[in-house]
Amino acid sequence: MGVLDHAKVSVRLSNQEKFTINLTLLFSAGWCALLAVYHVGCVDPALRASQARGAARILGALITAVAVGATAFLPVISSPALWIAVMIAWLGPVLAPLILVRLTGGPRPFQGGETRIAEVLAKASERVEARDPQGWREAIAELDSIHDPKVQPFLAAARGYADEIAAGAPAREETVARFQREYERAFRPPPLGRATVVLTVMVAAVVGLLPGLVLGRASACDQAERLLAAERASDPAPSRPASAIHLDPGSGFTLEGGGQLTLAEAAASRYDPDTLGQLQQAGFVSGSWAEWLRDTGTKLGIDAFEFETRSGALAYQQAVTRYACRYATSAFSIPGGGVGLRIRYGSGDPIRDQAAWVEETRRVVIAIGYRTAPADQSEILRLVDLARR
């Protein structure tokens, strides 16, 4: 008995809605790309300079990936608090990379010839601080005893640097630059390649777009609220007598029953446990219903609830729609005003289109069930037109 108000929404967006969503997507993609740029341009180089282990660089990349993911889903989940929490968690390690270095066991240990070079350079540094140039040159000369092919370019740069210093003049800028460059190559993890950097930023930007493009459309409840507002602002349609239900669905439907509804029966016909209180508060007067069985085995139903005032009918329409939209997959407008919702049920007819509207002091709802979702809402709109004649 009765028609169940239970539903969720997808609609053809207006130009203004499309513009707003596009801006949101652009912001999401841009911010994701910015996070990636900051990581490859600041975080990863800082980790390299700290002699971070591979695990620290991987952990830093994972943290940035989580931040990118949270930003990408922001247009969908609409939870700024969650995004802010992720950003705060991200800021810690990216602003203080040594945290990641410590979490992963400290700096990367030297290997092979690197260990000997580090010892020689430490000894040479001590001689410089002691103002002992001869001792410094002798320490640097010990580099010749290292035969690790991996560090030979650095050793050549170090000898060239030492030779210029031994000549009694400051080393040339290009010599110093070469020394520093070869030191980076010999002692620090390899930097990210240019292709890797470009690909990382591009992937982050695409990730920022995808969730919004795939999932981020206007929600059922958002669209239903717009339809409710339009209905409240419209002129009321003429109401029919409380006992009258005008609907002849035509061939293919068999009338199963109909009649009047008391307050208790009207409340029992709904899923929402708050229905009784909503009806009482809205000023419920009476109700009527009718139900048909389609040849395919699905059902068609219509309910009409009469209230003391139009404002009461609109208040009930709003309360029911706000409950139903949480379970709907799409929403659509109804010619003449009202709210349409497409519902997916776990029992009974798996798909149901329903349309509800207020005419003066009466709230009417039609619902028709399907085995599989129809391509459009043409049938429910035809039934609405028949019921409104």
C-alpha positions as CSV (number, residue, x, y, z in Angstrom):
1,M,0.0,0.0,0.0
2,G,1.3,3.4,-0.9
3,V,4.4,4.6,-2.8
4,L,7.8,4.6,-1.1
5,D,9.8,7.9,-1.2
6,H,13.3,6.6,-1.4
7,A,15.9,7.9,-4.0
8,K,19.4,9.6,-5.6
9,V,20.4,12.2,-8.4
10,S,22.3,12.9,-11.8
11,V,21.1,15.7,-13.9
12,R,21.9,17.7,-17.0
13,L,23.9,20.6,-15.5
14,S,23.2,24.2,-16.3
15,N,26.0,26.3,-17.8
16,Q,26.6,28.0,-14.4
17,E,27.0,24.6,-12.7
18,K,29.4,23.4,-15.5
19,F,31.4,26.5,-15.1
20,T,31.7,26.0,-11.3
21,I,32.6,22.4,-11.6
22,N,35.2,23.2,-14.3
23,L,36.8,25.7,-12.0
24,T,36.9,23.1,-9.2
25,L,38.5,20.6,-11.5
26,L,41.1,23.1,-12.7
27,F,41.9,24.0,-9.1
28,S,42.2,20.3,-8.2
29,A,44.5,19.5,-11.2
30,G,46.6,22.6,-10.6
31,W,47.1,22.0,-7.0
32,C,48.0,18.3,-7.6
33,A,50.6,19.4,-10.2
34,L,51.9,22.0,-7.7
35,L,52.4,19.3,-5.0
36,A,54.3,17.2,-7.5
37,V,56.4,20.2,-8.6
38,Y,57.3,21.0,-5.0
39,H,58.2,17.4,-4.3
40,V,60.5,16.9,-7.3
41,G,61.9,20.4,-7.0
42,C,62.4,20.8,-3.3
43,V,61.6,17.6,-1.2
44,D,63.6,15.1,-3.2
45,P,66.7,17.3,-3.7
46,A,66.6,18.0,0.1
47,L,66.5,14.3,0.8
48,R,69.4,13.7,-1.6
49,A,71.5,16.4,0.1
50,S,70.8,14.7,3.4
51,Q,72.2,11.5,2.1
52,A,68.8,9.9,2.5
53,R,68.4,6.2,2.0
54,G,66.2,5.0,-0.8
55,A,63.4,4.1,1.7
56,A,63.3,7.8,2.8
57,R,62.8,9.0,-0.8
58,I,60.1,6.3,-1.4
59,L,58.3,7.3,1.8
60,G,58.5,11.0,0.8
61,A,57.0,10.1,-2.6
62,L,54.2,8.1,-1.0
63,I,53.3,10.9,1.4
64,T,53.1,13.4,-1.6
65,A,51.0,10.8,-3.5
66,V,48.5,10.6,-0.6
67,A,48.3,14.4,-0.6
68,V,47.7,14.4,-4.4
69,G,45.0,11.8,-4.0
70,A,43.3,13.7,-1.2
71,T,43.3,16.8,-3.3
72,A,42.0,15.0,-6.4
73,F,39.0,13.6,-4.4
74,L,38.2,16.9,-2.7
75,P,35.6,17.9,-5.4
76,V,33.9,14.5,-4.9
77,I,34.0,13.9,-1.1
78,S,33.4,17.6,-0.3
79,S,35.4,17.3,2.9
80,P,37.8,20.2,3.4
81,A,38.6,19.0,6.9
82,L,40.0,15.7,5.6
83,W,42.0,17.6,3.0
84,I,43.4,20.0,5.6
85,A,44.4,17.0,7.8
86,V,46.3,15.3,4.9
87,M,48.0,18.6,4.1
88,I,49.1,19.1,7.7
89,A,50.5,15.5,7.7
90,W,52.3,16.2,4.4
91,L,53.8,19.5,5.6
92,G,55.8,17.9,8.4
93,P,58.2,15.7,6.3
94,V,58.3,18.0,3.3
95,L,59.3,21.0,5.4
96,A,61.7,19.0,7.5
97,P,63.1,16.2,5.3
98,L,65.4,15.1,8.1
99,I,62.3,13.6,9.7
100,L,62.1,11.1,6.9
101,V,65.9,10.5,7.0
102,R,65.6,9.6,10.7
103,L,62.5,7.5,10.3
104,T,64.3,5.4,7.8
105,G,67.5,4.7,9.8
106,G,69.6,7.8,9.2
107,P,71.7,8.9,6.2
108,R,72.8,6.3,3.7
109,P,76.1,4.7,4.7
110,F,79.2,5.1,2.5
111,Q,80.1,2.1,0.3
112,G,83.4,0.9,-1.3
113,G,85.7,3.8,-2.2
114,E,83.2,6.3,-0.8
115,T,84.3,5.4,2.7
116,R,87.9,6.0,2.1
117,I,87.2,9.3,0.3
118,A,85.1,10.5,3.2
119,E,88.0,9.7,5.6
120,V,90.5,11.6,3.3
121,L,88.2,14.6,3.0
122,A,87.6,14.7,6.7
123,K,91.4,14.6,7.3
124,A,92.0,17.3,4.7
125,S,89.3,19.5,6.3
126,E,91.1,19.2,9.7
127,R,94.4,20.3,8.1
128,V,92.6,23.4,6.5
129,E,91.2,24.3,9.9
130,A,94.6,23.9,11.5
131,R,96.1,26.3,8.8
132,D,98.4,23.5,7.6
133,P,98.4,23.7,3.7
134,Q,101.1,21.1,3.4
135,G,99.1,18.7,5.5
136,W,96.0,19.5,3.4
137,R,98.0,18.7,0.2
138,E,99.3,15.4,1.6
139,A,95.8,14.4,2.7
140,I,94.4,15.1,-0.8
141,A,97.3,13.1,-2.3
142,E,96.0,10.1,-0.5
143,L,93.1,10.0,-2.9
144,D,95.5,8.6,-5.5
145,S,95.5,5.3,-3.5
146,I,91.8,4.8,-4.2
147,H,91.1,2.7,-7.2
148,D,87.3,2.5,-7.2
149,P,86.1,3.2,-10.8
150,K,82.8,4.6,-9.5
151,V,84.5,7.6,-7.9
152,Q,87.3,8.2,-10.4
153,P,85.6,11.3,-11.9
154,F,85.4,12.9,-8.5
155,L,89.0,12.0,-7.7
156,A,90.1,13.7,-11.0
157,A,88.1,16.8,-10.0
158,A,89.6,16.8,-6.5
159,R,93.2,16.5,-7.8
160,G,92.6,19.4,-10.2
161,Y,91.2,21.5,-7.4
162,A,94.2,20.6,-5.2
163,D,96.7,21.5,-7.9
164,E,95.2,25.0,-8.4
165,I,95.2,25.6,-4.6
166,A,98.8,24.4,-4.4
167,A,99.8,27.0,-7.0
168,G,99.0,29.6,-4.4
169,A,95.9,31.1,-6.0
170,P,92.2,30.6,-5.4
171,A,90.8,27.8,-7.6
172,R,88.9,28.9,-10.7
173,E,85.1,29.0,-10.5
174,E,84.8,26.2,-13.1
175,T,87.1,24.0,-11.1
176,V,85.1,24.5,-7.9
177,A,81.9,23.9,-9.8
178,R,83.4,20.7,-11.3
179,F,84.5,19.5,-7.8
180,Q,81.0,20.1,-6.4
181,R,79.3,18.5,-9.3
182,E,81.4,15.3,-9.2
183,Y,81.0,15.2,-5.4
184,E,77.2,15.2,-5.9
185,R,77.5,12.4,-8.4
186,A,79.8,10.3,-6.3
187,F,78.3,10.6,-2.8
188,R,74.6,11.3,-3.2
189,P,71.7,9.3,-4.7
190,P,71.1,10.0,-8.3
191,P,68.7,12.9,-9.0
192,L,65.4,12.4,-10.8
193,G,65.7,12.6,-14.5
194,R,64.1,15.4,-16.5
195,A,61.7,12.9,-18.2
196,T,60.7,11.5,-14.7
197,V,60.1,15.0,-13.4
198,V,57.9,16.0,-16.4
199,L,56.0,12.7,-16.2
200,T,55.4,13.0,-12.5
201,V,53.9,16.5,-12.8
202,M,51.7,15.4,-15.7
203,V,50.5,12.3,-13.9
204,A,49.7,14.4,-10.8
205,A,47.6,16.8,-12.9
206,V,45.7,14.0,-14.6
207,V,45.0,12.4,-11.2
208,G,43.7,15.7,-10.0
209,L,41.2,15.7,-12.9
210,L,40.0,12.1,-13.0
211,P,37.9,11.8,-9.8
212,G,36.0,15.0,-10.5
213,L,35.4,14.0,-14.2
214,V,34.3,10.5,-13.3
215,L,32.4,11.0,-10.1
216,G,32.2,14.7,-9.4
217,R,28.9,15.7,-10.7
218,A,26.2,17.6,-9.0
219,S,24.8,15.4,-6.2
220,A,21.2,14.3,-6.1
221,C,20.5,16.3,-2.9
222,D,22.1,19.5,-4.4
223,Q,19.9,19.3,-7.5
224,A,16.8,18.3,-5.5
225,E,17.3,21.4,-3.3
226,R,17.2,23.6,-6.4
227,L,14.1,21.9,-7.6
228,L,12.5,22.3,-4.2
229,A,13.4,26.0,-4.2
230,A,11.9,26.5,-7.7
231,E,8.7,24.7,-6.6
232,R,8.3,26.9,-3.5
233,A,8.7,30.0,-5.6
234,S,6.2,28.9,-8.3
235,D,2.5,29.6,-8.4
236,P,0.4,26.8,-6.9
237,A,-1.3,24.4,-9.3
238,P,-5.1,23.9,-8.7
239,S,-5.7,21.1,-6.2
240,R,-8.3,18.3,-6.7
241,P,-10.7,17.0,-4.1
242,A,-9.0,15.0,-1.4
243,S,-10.6,11.7,-2.5
244,A,-9.7,12.1,-6.2
245,I,-6.8,10.3,-7.8
246,H,-6.7,10.9,-11.6
247,L,-4.4,8.4,-13.3
248,D,-5.1,5.9,-16.1
249,P,-1.8,4.4,-17.1
250,G,-3.3,2.6,-20.1
251,S,-2.8,-0.9,-21.4
252,G,-0.2,-3.1,-19.8
253,F,-1.2,-2.2,-16.3
254,T,-3.7,-4.0,-14.0
255,L,-5.2,-2.1,-11.0
256,E,-4.3,-3.9,-7.8
257,G,-6.1,-1.7,-5.3
258,G,-6.6,1.8,-3.9
259,G,-8.4,3.7,-1.2
260,Q,-8.0,6.2,1.6
261,L,-5.2,6.5,4.1
262,T,-5.4,7.5,7.7
263,L,-2.5,9.3,9.4
264,A,-1.1,6.0,10.8
265,E,-1.5,4.2,7.4
266,A,0.2,7.1,5.6
267,A,3.1,7.0,8.0
268,A,3.4,3.2,7.8
269,S,3.7,3.4,3.9
270,R,7.0,5.1,4.2
271,Y,10.5,3.9,5.1
272,D,11.5,7.1,7.0
273,P,11.0,6.4,10.7
274,D,10.3,10.2,11.2
275,T,7.3,10.2,8.8
276,L,4.6,10.2,11.5
277,G,6.1,13.3,13.2
278,Q,6.6,15.0,9.8
279,L,3.0,14.4,8.8
280,Q,1.6,15.7,12.1
281,Q,3.8,18.8,12.0
282,A,2.8,19.5,8.4
283,G,-0.9,19.3,9.2
284,F,-1.9,16.1,7.5
285,V,-5.6,15.9,6.8
286,S,-6.1,12.8,4.6
287,G,-4.5,10.6,2.0
288,S,-5.4,8.3,-0.9
289,W,-3.5,5.8,-2.9
290,A,-3.8,3.5,-5.9
291,E,-1.4,0.8,-7.2
292,W,-1.1,-1.1,-10.5
293,L,0.8,-4.2,-11.6
294,R,2.5,-4.0,-15.0
295,D,2.6,-7.0,-17.3
296,T,6.3,-7.3,-16.7
297,G,5.7,-7.8,-12.9
298,T,6.8,-4.4,-11.7
299,K,4.6,-1.9,-9.9
300,L,3.2,1.6,-10.5
301,G,1.7,3.5,-7.6
302,I,0.4,7.0,-6.8
303,D,-0.2,8.6,-3.4
304,A,-1.9,12.0,-2.7
305,F,-1.6,13.5,0.8
306,E,-3.8,16.5,1.7
307,F,-2.6,19.1,4.2
308,E,-4.2,22.0,6.0
309,T,-2.1,24.5,4.2
310,R,0.1,24.8,1.1
311,S,3.1,25.6,3.4
312,G,2.4,22.3,5.2
313,A,2.4,20.4,1.9
314,L,5.6,22.1,0.9
315,A,7.3,21.4,4.2
316,Y,6.4,17.7,4.0
317,Q,7.6,17.6,0.3
318,Q,10.9,19.1,1.5
319,A,11.4,16.7,4.4
320,V,10.6,13.6,2.3
321,T,12.8,14.7,-0.6
322,R,15.8,15.4,1.7
323,Y,15.5,11.9,3.1
324,A,15.0,10.3,-0.3
325,C,17.8,12.1,-2.1
326,R,20.4,10.4,0.1
327,Y,19.6,7.1,-1.5
328,A,19.0,8.3,-5.1
329,T,21.2,7.8,-8.1
330,S,19.8,10.7,-10.2
331,A,17.4,13.6,-10.0
332,F,15.4,15.3,-12.7
333,S,13.0,18.2,-13.1
334,I,9.2,17.8,-13.8
335,P,7.3,20.0,-16.2
336,G,5.1,22.2,-14.1
337,G,7.4,22.0,-11.0
338,G,8.3,19.2,-8.6
339,V,11.2,16.8,-8.0
340,G,12.0,13.6,-9.8
341,L,14.3,10.9,-8.4
342,R,15.6,7.6,-9.7
343,I,15.9,5.0,-7.0
344,R,17.8,1.7,-6.7
345,Y,16.3,-0.7,-4.2
346,G,17.7,-3.8,-2.5
347,S,14.4,-5.6,-2.6
348,G,11.3,-5.5,-4.8
349,D,11.6,-3.6,-8.0
350,P,15.4,-2.9,-8.3
351,I,14.9,0.4,-10.1
352,R,12.2,3.0,-9.5
353,D,11.5,6.4,-11.0
354,Q,9.4,8.7,-8.8
355,A,8.0,12.2,-9.3
356,A,6.5,14.3,-6.5
357,W,4.9,17.7,-6.6
358,V,2.7,20.0,-4.6
359,E,-0.6,21.4,-6.0
360,E,-2.1,24.0,-3.5
361,T,-2.5,22.0,-0.3
362,R,-1.8,18.5,-1.7
363,R,1.4,16.6,-2.2
364,V,1.3,13.9,-5.0
365,V,3.9,11.3,-5.7
366,I,4.0,8.7,-8.6
367,A,6.5,5.9,-8.6
368,I,7.0,3.2,-11.3
369,G,9.4,0.2,-11.0
370,Y,11.7,-1.4,-13.5
371,R,13.9,-4.5,-13.8
372,T,16.6,-2.5,-15.5
373,A,17.1,1.3,-15.6
374,P,15.4,2.9,-18.6
375,A,17.4,5.2,-20.9
376,D,15.5,8.3,-19.8
377,Q,12.5,9.5,-17.7
378,S,10.0,9.7,-20.5
379,E,7.6,7.2,-19.0
380,I,7.4,8.8,-15.6
381,L,6.9,12.2,-17.2
382,R,4.1,10.9,-19.3
383,L,2.4,9.6,-16.2
384,V,2.9,12.9,-14.4
385,D,1.2,14.6,-17.4
386,L,-1.7,12.2,-17.2
387,A,-2.1,12.8,-13.4
388,R,-2.1,16.6,-13.8
389,R,-4.8,16.8,-16.4
